[in-house]
């Protein structure tokens, strides 16, 4: 059988037996067609599927790496190739699976974007304080960065959950789990300005009387509104980063870790169930990790 016949059979298999979507099927088909292209056009050595070996597939992967295909795209491509050869085995079209030992490239967890302290200051200073919502928006950014809360936690924050004397707020996080989060004095200062001088002038909807952050109609803010505020400020200062409310959370955690904060403490502040979720922040600054060894390892300063 020809490549085209096997590919057509593979399509039917994915549709009828695997019940995949048309987009997924098309993706698998492209993966196999790319492999065929490699043999017929790139190295000009057309091969029957029955004689393809592991080293042939490794050559193919070396080629896609050479043309600049990223690790994620390579992983998806290899997954498609493996599915194709597994299908051929099931159909008894081949006796051994050459893709069985084909390694999928390791994909590191994507590190989140962070802001420097200077960039956060630029964003805050870009807010127009002459407008009523200016003080509110300053308080929003200060709370995001000063406590590391999620955007949903921010827009649902209640006045009754701010403990001014103790300088912390109570957060209802994912799964309705509560946690106590200290807030920076600077964030509390701007919260007081907004709550005492701006918010009292709003006509507040009865459902939102206890909500901290409100729009001009006296109702709660949406997630989209917070995203919009931040995106507009980034454009205003020509910040060449793709930022969101979550960027402030990432920056909060990163700066704490870089400053020497205990990983478990940061885990509690962020409301992470698993420490492995928090560990991503230790990879953001390798110079910090090196300094940790120099500061705390007993042999770090031994003369050689």
VOPAGU-2260 file (C-alpha; in pm, 1 decimal, decimal comma):
REM VOPAGU-2260
SITE   aa  ch    i         X         Y         Z
SITE  UNK   A    0       0,0       0,0       0,0
SITE  UNK   A    1     111,3     358,2     -69,3
SITE  UNK   A    2     162,4     634,3     185,6
SITE  UNK   A    3    -159,9     803,3      70,0
SITE  UNK   A    4    -360,8     485,4     126,9
SITE  UNK   A    5    -223,2     442,3     477,4
SITE  UNK   A    6    -284,6     808,7     557,8
SITE  UNK   A    7    -643,9     781,7     434,8
SITE  UNK   A    8    -695,9     472,3     650,5
SITE  UNK   A    9    -542,3     657,3     946,0
SITE  UNK   A   10    -791,4     942,4     896,7
SITE  UNK   A   11   -1085,6     700,4     902,7
SITE  UNK   A   12    -945,1     531,7    1212,0
SITE  UNK   A   13    -916,5     864,6    1396,5
SITE  UNK   A   14   -1267,0     964,0    1294,3
SITE  UNK   A   15   -1456,8     639,4    1348,6
SITE  UNK   A   16   -1267,5     468,8    1629,0
SITE  UNK   A   17   -1110,9     760,4    1814,5
SITE  UNK   A   18   -1399,0     999,7    1746,0
SITE  UNK   A   19   -1163,4    1295,9    1714,1
SITE  UNK   A   20   -1265,2    1638,8    1589,6
SITE  UNK   A   21   -1195,6    1738,1    1229,7
SITE  UNK   A   22    -928,2    1983,7    1348,2
SITE  UNK   A   23    -745,9    1714,2    1544,5
SITE  UNK   A   24    -763,3    1472,3    1253,1
SITE  UNK   A   25    -626,9    1737,1    1018,6
SITE  UNK   A   26    -338,9    1797,8    1258,3
SITE  UNK   A   27    -246,8    1428,2    1271,9
SITE  UNK   A   28    -267,9    1409,5     894,5
SITE  UNK   A   29     -28,5    1703,3     855,3
SITE  UNK   A   30     218,7    1535,1    1091,4
SITE  UNK   A   31     233,4    1221,5     878,9
SITE  UNK   A   32     244,3    1418,0     554,7
SITE  UNK   A   33     543,5    1609,8     689,9
SITE  UNK   A   34     719,2    1279,7     752,3
SITE  UNK   A   35     642,1    1168,1     396,5
SITE  UNK   A   36     770,7    1502,4     265,7
SITE  UNK   A   37    1099,2    1446,2     449,5
SITE  UNK   A   38    1160,5    1114,4     275,7
SITE  UNK   A   39    1038,0    1210,6     -70,9
SITE  UNK   A   40    1152,9    1572,0    -102,8
SITE  UNK   A   41    1412,3    1660,0     160,4
SITE  UNK   A   42    1646,7    1360,8     151,8
SITE  UNK   A   43    1501,7    1226,0    -173,2
SITE  UNK   A   44    1494,2     869,3     -42,4
SITE  UNK   A   45    1133,5     748,3     -71,3
SITE  UNK   A   46    1080,0     467,9     179,1
SITE  UNK   A   47     818,0     203,9     223,7
SITE  UNK   A   48     660,2     224,9     565,9
SITE  UNK   A   49     756,8    -135,3     633,3
SITE  UNK   A   50    1131,3     -57,8     624,9
SITE  UNK   A   51    1140,7     266,2     823,4
SITE  UNK   A   52    1364,5     236,1    1129,1
SITE  UNK   A   53    1418,5     440,3    1445,0
SITE  UNK   A   54    1726,4     610,8    1300,0
SITE  UNK   A   55    1518,9     729,1    1003,0
SITE  UNK   A   56    1272,7     895,1    1238,5
SITE  UNK   A   57    1556,9    1044,7    1440,0
SITE  UNK   A   58    1688,3    1197,0    1118,6
SITE  UNK   A   59    1344,2    1343,5    1056,6
SITE  UNK   A   60    1336,2    1500,3    1403,1
SITE  UNK   A   61    1686,6    1640,8    1349,8
SITE  UNK   A   62    1556,5    1804,0    1031,0
SITE  UNK   A   63    1249,5    1964,1    1192,0
SITE  UNK   A   64    1476,2    2091,0    1468,3
SITE  UNK   A   65    1710,3    2237,3    1205,5
SITE  UNK   A   66    1428,0    2428,2    1037,0
SITE  UNK   A   67    1341,7    2588,3    1370,0
SITE  UNK   A   68    1041,7    2392,8    1497,1
SITE  UNK   A   69    1006,5    2462,3    1869,5
SITE  UNK   A   70     999,0    2201,6    2145,1
SITE  UNK   A   71     620,7    2216,1    2186,2
SITE  UNK   A   72     560,5    2181,3    1813,0
SITE  UNK   A   73     810,9    1895,5    1797,4
SITE  UNK   A   74     638,0    1719,5    2085,6
SITE  UNK   A   75     302,1    1747,1    1912,6
SITE  UNK   A   76     453,1    1628,0    1582,8
SITE  UNK   A   77     616,5    1325,6    1743,0
SITE  UNK   A   78     289,8    1243,5    1918,9
SITE  UNK   A   79     117,2    1238,4    1578,5
SITE  UNK   A   80     388,0    1016,6    1426,2
SITE  UNK   A   81     366,4     774,3    1718,3
SITE  UNK   A   82     -12,9     754,4    1679,1
SITE  UNK   A   83      29,9     677,7    1308,3
SITE  UNK   A   84     272,4     391,1    1362,0
SITE  UNK   A   85      60,8     254,7    1644,5
SITE  UNK   A   86    -229,4     247,1    1399,2
SITE  UNK   A   87     -12,8      62,9    1143,3
SITE  UNK   A   88      74,1    -199,0    1406,2
SITE  UNK   A   89    -295,0    -250,8    1486,5
SITE  UNK   A   90    -367,5    -292,6    1116,8
SITE  UNK   A   91     -80,2    -544,4    1081,5
SITE  UNK   A   92      68,5    -318,4     812,1
SITE  UNK   A   93     405,2    -328,1     991,4
SITE  UNK   A   94     552,5    -584,6    1228,5
SITE  UNK   A   95     763,2    -356,5    1448,8
SITE  UNK   A   96     701,1      -1,0    1564,3
SITE  UNK   A   97    1004,6     220,7    1481,5
SITE  UNK   A   98     858,7     514,0    1678,0
SITE  UNK   A   99     836,6     324,2    2006,8
SITE  UNK   A  100    1171,9     455,5    2133,1
SITE  UNK   A  101    1142,2     795,8    1968,8
SITE  UNK   A  102    1189,2    1051,7    2244,3
SITE  UNK   A  103     959,2    1348,5    2285,6
SITE  UNK   A  104    1154,0    1665,1    2377,0
SITE  UNK   A  105    1108,3    1779,8    2733,0
SITE  UNK   A  106     892,8    2088,3    2756,2
SITE  UNK   A  107     977,4    2310,2    3048,3
SITE  UNK   A  108     700,6    2490,6    3225,6
SITE  UNK   A  109     652,4    2832,1    3070,8
SITE  UNK   A  110     786,9    3090,9    3307,0
SITE  UNK   A  111     547,4    3375,7    3377,9
SITE  UNK   A  112     625,2    3734,0    3282,3
SITE  UNK   A  113     717,0    3957,0    3571,9
SITE  UNK   A  114     746,1    4329,3    3625,7
SITE  UNK   A  115    1034,5    4507,6    3792,4
SITE  UNK   A  116     963,4    4743,2    4081,4
SITE  UNK   A  117    1049,0    5031,8    3847,4
SITE  UNK   A  118     797,1    4912,5    3588,1
SITE  UNK   A  119     524,9    4883,4    3852,3
SITE  UNK   A  120     601,0    5239,0    3965,4
SITE  UNK   A  121     576,4    5359,3    3603,5
SITE  UNK   A  122     236,0    5193,9    3564,1
SITE  UNK   A  123     103,7    5341,7    3887,5
SITE  UNK   A  124     239,8    5688,1    3804,6
SITE  UNK   A  125      74,4    5674,3    3461,9
SITE  UNK   A  126    -272,0    5672,4    3621,8
SITE  UNK   A  127    -462,0    5997,8    3581,8
SITE  UNK   A  128    -540,6    6099,0    3941,2
SITE  UNK   A  129    -754,3    6392,7    3829,8
SITE  UNK   A  130   -1031,9    6148,7    3741,2
SITE  UNK   A  131   -1244,7    5986,0    4015,5
SITE  UNK   A  132   -1145,4    5638,0    3902,1
SITE  UNK   A  133    -777,7    5732,9    3924,8
SITE  UNK   A  134    -748,4    5673,2    4299,7
SITE  UNK   A  135    -948,2    5351,7    4261,1
SITE  UNK   A  136    -711,7    5224,5    3991,2
SITE  UNK   A  137    -405,5    5308,7    4199,1
SITE  UNK   A  138    -555,1    5111,4    4488,2
SITE  UNK   A  139    -625,3    4821,3    4251,0
SITE  UNK   A  140    -263,8    4799,5    4132,2
SITE  UNK   A  141    -126,6    4844,7    4482,6
SITE  UNK   A  142    -346,0    4564,5    4620,0
SITE  UNK   A  143    -259,2    4331,6    4330,3
SITE  UNK   A  144     112,5    4383,2    4382,7
SITE  UNK   A  145      98,8    4433,6    4759,2
SITE  UNK   A  146     -85,5    4109,7    4836,1
SITE  UNK   A  147     -54,8    3879,2    4533,3
SITE  UNK   A  148    -429,6    3815,2    4512,2
SITE  UNK   A  149    -592,4    3671,6    4200,4
SITE  UNK   A  150    -806,4    3903,2    3989,4
SITE  UNK   A  151   -1127,0    3723,9    4094,7
SITE  UNK   A  152   -1026,0    3760,6    4458,5
SITE  UNK   A  153    -964,2    4130,8    4400,6
SITE  UNK   A  154   -1302,4    4210,1    4246,8
SITE  UNK   A  155   -1486,6    4017,6    4520,4
SITE  UNK   A  156   -1289,8    4169,5    4808,5
SITE  UNK   A  157   -1521,9    4298,9    5081,6
SITE  UNK   A  158   -1475,1    4600,9    5306,3
SITE  UNK   A  159   -1566,4    4379,1    5602,4
SITE  UNK   A  160   -1269,8    4154,8    5517,5
SITE  UNK   A  161   -1010,6    4431,1    5557,1
SITE  UNK   A  162    -848,1    4429,5    5901,8
SITE  UNK   A  163    -686,3    4770,9    5915,2
SITE  UNK   A  164    -506,7    4751,8    6248,6
SITE  UNK   A  165    -355,8    4412,4    6177,5
SITE  UNK   A  166    -283,1    4506,1    5812,6
SITE  UNK   A  167    -426,5    4198,1    5647,0
SITE  UNK   A  168    -724,0    4094,7    5437,4
SITE  UNK   A  169    -927,1    3776,0    5437,7
SITE  UNK   A  170    -948,1    3616,6    5094,7
SITE  UNK   A  171   -1201,0    3362,0    4971,7
SITE  UNK   A  172    -997,1    3172,8    4715,8
SITE  UNK   A  173   -1045,5    2875,1    4488,5
SITE  UNK   A  174   -1284,0    2614,7    4624,1
SITE  UNK   A  175   -1413,8    2871,3    4877,5
SITE  UNK   A  176   -1097,0    2825,2    5080,3
SITE  UNK   A  177   -1013,6    3112,7    5310,4
SITE  UNK   A  178    -669,1    3251,1    5371,2
SITE  UNK   A  179    -531,7    3550,2    5557,4
SITE  UNK   A  180    -302,9    3771,5    5350,1
SITE  UNK   A  181     -92,6    4058,1    5487,8
SITE  UNK   A  182    -114,9    4373,1    5276,1
SITE  UNK   A  183     161,1    4626,7    5226,0
SITE  UNK   A  184     119,8    4958,1    5413,0
SITE  UNK   A  185     134,0    5139,2    5078,4
SITE  UNK   A  186    -161,4    4937,5    4945,4
SITE  UNK   A  187    -358,8    5003,2    5264,5
SITE  UNK   A  188    -284,8    5375,0    5236,8
SITE  UNK   A  189    -433,2    5392,7    4886,1
SITE  UNK   A  190    -726,6    5174,3    4987,8
SITE  UNK   A  191    -810,2    5424,9    5261,1
SITE  UNK   A  192    -789,1    5717,7    5017,9
SITE  UNK   A  193   -1024,2    5544,5    4774,6
SITE  UNK   A  194   -1270,2    5423,2    5038,8
SITE  UNK   A  195   -1281,6    5751,4    5230,9
SITE  UNK   A  196   -1266,7    6010,1    4953,6
SITE  UNK   A  197   -1390,4    5854,1    4628,0
SITE  UNK   A  198   -1626,8    5566,3    4698,1
SITE  UNK   A  199   -1864,7    5766,7    4926,7
SITE  UNK   A  200   -1960,7    5984,4    4627,0
SITE  UNK   A  201   -2098,5    5685,7    4433,5
SITE  UNK   A  202   -2461,3    5579,8    4428,1
SITE  UNK   A  203   -2404,2    5220,9    4535,0
SITE  UNK   A  204   -2620,6    4929,7    4428,8
SITE  UNK   A  205   -2752,2    4752,7    4739,7
SITE  UNK   A  206   -2597,1    4421,8    4628,1
SITE  UNK   A  207   -2249,5    4575,9    4629,3
SITE  UNK   A  208   -2249,5    4779,6    4950,8
SITE  UNK   A  209   -1973,4    4566,9    5102,4
SITE  UNK   A  210   -1763,5    4536,1    4785,7
SITE  UNK   A  211   -1443,0    4738,7    4785,1
SITE  UNK   A  212   -1399,0    4814,7    4416,4
SITE  UNK   A  213   -1694,3    4955,6    4221,3
SITE  UNK   A  214   -1758,4    5106,2    3880,7
SITE  UNK   A  215   -1917,2    5448,0    3819,7
SITE  UNK   A  216   -2265,3    5293,0    3846,2
SITE  UNK   A  217   -2194,7    5163,7    4195,1
SITE  UNK   A  218   -2168,1    4800,7    4090,8
SITE  UNK   A  219   -1884,2    4550,3    4108,4
SITE  UNK   A  220   -1599,6    4552,8    3858,8
SITE  UNK   A  221   -1553,6    4266,4    3614,3
SITE  UNK   A  222   -1237,6    4072,9    3538,9
SITE  UNK   A  223   -1240,8    4222,0    3190,1
SITE  UNK   A  224   -1238,5    4573,3    3333,6
SITE  UNK   A  225    -927,0    4501,3    3540,3
SITE  UNK   A  226    -754,4    4354,3    3233,4
SITE  UNK   A  227    -850,7    4664,5    3031,8
SITE  UNK   A  228    -717,2    4907,4    3292,9
SITE  UNK   A  229    -380,6    4729,5    3300,5
SITE  UNK   A  230    -351,8    4691,2    2922,5
SITE  UNK   A  231    -423,9    5061,6    2869,2
SITE  UNK   A  232    -160,5    5162,9    3123,8
SITE  UNK   A  233      95,1    4935,3    2958,3
SITE  UNK   A  234      26,5    5104,3    2624,5
SITE  UNK   A  235      51,0    5446,1    2786,1
SITE  UNK   A  236     406,6    5384,9    2909,4
SITE  UNK   A  237     506,7    5183,2    2598,8
SITE  UNK   A  238     574,2    4875,7    2808,3
SITE  UNK   A  239     689,0    4602,2    2572,9
SITE  UNK   A  240     546,0    4315,6    2776,1
SITE  UNK   A  241     223,9    4118,4    2755,5
SITE  UNK   A  242      88,3    4182,0    3102,9
SITE  UNK   A  243    -233,1    4104,9    3286,5
SITE  UNK   A  244    -357,4    4119,7    3647,4
SITE  UNK   A  245    -183,8    3786,7    3703,5
SITE  UNK   A  246     149,7    3949,9    3616,9
SITE  UNK   A  247     126,0    4144,5    3942,0
SITE  UNK   A  248      71,9    3818,0    4131,1
SITE  UNK   A  249     377,4    3667,9    3960,1
SITE  UNK   A  250     580,7    3979,0    4041,2
SITE  UNK   A  251     466,5    3974,0    4405,0
SITE  UNK   A  252     583,0    3612,6    4446,1
SITE  UNK   A  253     905,0    3654,5    4248,7
SITE  UNK   A  254    1016,1    3961,3    4441,5
SITE  UNK   A  255     944,7    3788,2    4772,2
SITE  UNK   A  256    1149,9    3482,9    4674,2
SITE  UNK   A  257    1432,1    3698,3    4542,2
SITE  UNK   A  258    1427,5    3890,8    4867,6
SITE  UNK   A  259    1480,3    3571,9    5066,4
SITE  UNK   A  260    1124,5    3479,9    5165,5
SITE  UNK   A  261    1057,8    3119,8    5267,4
SITE  UNK   A  262     897,4    2915,5    4989,3
SITE  UNK   A  263     635,5    2770,9    5224,5
SITE  UNK   A  264     534,7    3117,3    5337,3
SITE  UNK   A  265     492,2    3230,6    4977,1
SITE  UNK   A  266     286,2    2917,7    4910,5
SITE  UNK   A  267      48,4    3016,0    5192,0
SITE  UNK   A  268      28,0    3376,7    5073,7
SITE  UNK   A  269     -62,4    3271,8    4720,2
SITE  UNK   A  270    -305,9    3002,8    4830,7
SITE  UNK   A  271    -130,0    2726,4    4638,3
SITE  UNK   A  272    -233,8    2377,2    4742,3
SITE  UNK   A  273      95,2    2226,1    4625,1
SITE  UNK   A  274     445,5    2358,3    4688,4
SITE  UNK   A  275     539,8    2250,9    4334,5
SITE  UNK   A  276     315,5    2526,2    4197,0
SITE  UNK   A  277     507,5    2783,6    4399,7
SITE  UNK   A  278     847,4    2641,2    4303,2
SITE  UNK   A  279     820,7    2791,4    3955,7
SITE  UNK   A  280     920,7    3125,3    4104,7
SITE  UNK   A  281    1260,0    2989,2    4210,1
SITE  UNK   A  282    1343,0    2942,2    3840,3
SITE  UNK   A  283    1282,2    3302,0    3744,6
SITE  UNK   A  284    1615,4    3433,0    3864,5
SITE  UNK   A  285    1910,9    3195,2    3858,7
SITE  UNK   A  286    2134,0    3458,3    4016,9
SITE  UNK   A  287    1903,9    3439,2    4319,9
SITE  UNK   A  288    1952,8    3062,3    4342,6
SITE  UNK   A  289    2328,1    3101,9    4320,5
SITE  UNK   A  290    2321,5    3363,4    4594,5
SITE  UNK   A  291    2117,6    3126,9    4813,1
SITE  UNK   A  292    2402,7    2873,5    4796,1
SITE  UNK   A  293    2666,0    3139,9    4863,4
SITE  UNK   A  294    2469,4    3270,0    5161,3
SITE  UNK   A  295    2359,0    2946,9    5326,1
SITE  UNK   A  296    2571,2    2650,0    5218,8
SITE  UNK   A  297    2839,2    2565,9    5480,2
SITE  UNK   A  298    3108,0    2506,9    5217,7
SITE  UNK   A  299    3024,2    2810,8    5005,3
SITE  UNK   A  300    3302,5    3028,6    5142,3
SITE  UNK   A  301    3567,8    2763,6    5209,4
SITE  UNK   A  302    3906,6    2865,5    5072,1
SITE  UNK   A  303    4043,4    2622,1    4814,5
